[in-house]
Structures are given as structure tokens and as C-alpha cells.
Amino acid sequence: MAKKVAVFTAGCPVCEDAVQLVNQLACPSCDVSVYDLRADGNAAAEAKAYGVTSVPTVVVDGRIVDCCARPAVNEAGLRAAGIGQPLA
């Protein structure tokens, strides 16, 4: 049975490095797909289905790989960093 690997990118150098690393490590039974969010209209729907919130992200057999999991940008985190608070 093949491992399904999806790499979500935006074409940046960091993303390209991730794609290259995945391709180097992929075994003969790995089915690797690369989704460029800038160039592929269907990529955004695929990313949303997997819960991808940033790039590069690698998904293996339907799950975001731990090394790629990051929380989405959110108001609480931004406010905690001081955004929206006037300088004293």
C-alpha cells in the first residue's frame, strides 16, 4: 500500500527546500503530490480539508506531520504580542 504524501507550498525558497527534502526521502511506494497555493486553484480547497494553516506543510496519509503543525494566526495570540495596544 502506498503512503500518500501531500506537500503544500507557496513557491518560496523554504517551501522548495521542503519539497526537495520530501522527494529525497520518499520511498518507491510513496505517492507524493505538491500543491502550490499560488498557482493551483484546487490547492486551497485541499489545504483547507487537511487543516493546513501555513506553508510549507507536509501531510502523510491524511495527517499533518508533527514537525509541520502550527496553530493558525489568531486574535488572542496577536493581542498577547501587543498588536492593537497603543504605546504608553
Helices and strands as residue ranges (DSSP letters): E 3-9, H 13-25, E 30-36, H 43-50, E 57-60, E 63-64, G 66-68, H 75-80
